[in-house]
Amino acid sequence: MFGITLRSACSPVLCAAPESRLPFDLIQVHGYSATQAGAAFLPFTIILGALSRWSGGLLDRFGARLPLIVGPSIVAPGLVLLALPGTGGGYWTTFFVPMAVVGFGMAVSVAPLTTTVMNAVDAQHTGIASGINDAVATIASLLAVAIFGVVALQVAADALDRELATAALSAPVRAALAGAKGTFGTEAALASLQSGDREIAAAFIRQSLATGIRAALLLAAGVALAGAFCSAEMIKPKPAHSPRQRVTNR
């Protein structure tokens, strides 16, 4: 039970990766409003919800192993696609397709994963399994937000340091860039600049944040592939003639 439950951390980790840092990317780097940034996740949410009933039946047809290999393996390239956009491009050509890919990969993974956790114990222990699963998922989400955030900010700070070391910048711009390190919020660092310097500093900050968030998303893609590998190694293939699973999501 504990081995399968620990693998359930993969689901919130993958969800937390795009949902914790991507809004900052959309708002600070690409200039989305808060409403537009929230709406950007609609393909992910709609696909995950619409396919949950269908994905629940995958466990009956294929067992747990195949969906939990294929699902994260789909999520990983979706996260890589999310990492590609720089500081330009419209939503439909940069984020829509990656969001749809990640949503589909999560739809393949989530329902079979939950069902597998519940079926890993005897019926009298399903309450305990559910509680442990929820606790691990919550802790994994918190750790994912913290770890991916640290990675993104550190890479962004390193990018700003490189610009400060090589670019010919005015003293106010240098001060603004130094003040922007270690945070996703940029308004305070830019507040004291004149319009020309503000545009220059904002461009450097946007580029550095894009670099940092790209690193976090690529790390998340690696976590997705690690989840697929763990499923392949730790879950036995479904027998040719196996009884119907006790718990289904249909």
HELIX and SHEET records of a PDB file:
HELIX    1   1 PHE A    2  ARG A    7  1                                   6    
HELIX    2   2 CYS A   10  PHE A   24  1                                  15    
HELIX    3   3 ASP A   25  VAL A   29  3                                   5    
HELIX    4   4 ALA A   34  ALA A   39  1                                   6    
HELIX    5   5 LEU A   42  ALA A   50  1                                   9    
HELIX    6   6 SER A   52  GLY A   56  1                                   5    
HELIX    7   7 LEU A   58  PHE A   62  1                                   5    
HELIX    8   8 ARG A   65  ALA A   83  1                                  19    
HELIX    9   9 TYR A   91  THR A   94  1                                   4    
HELIX   10  10 PHE A   96  ASN A  119  1                                  24    
HELIX   11  11 ALA A  123  HIS A  125  5                                   3    
HELIX   12  12 THR A  126  THR A  166  1                                  41    
HELIX   13  13 ALA A  171  ALA A  180  1                                  10    
HELIX   14  14 GLU A  187  LEU A  190  1                                   4    
HELIX   15  15 SER A  195  MET A  234  1                                  40    
END                                                                             
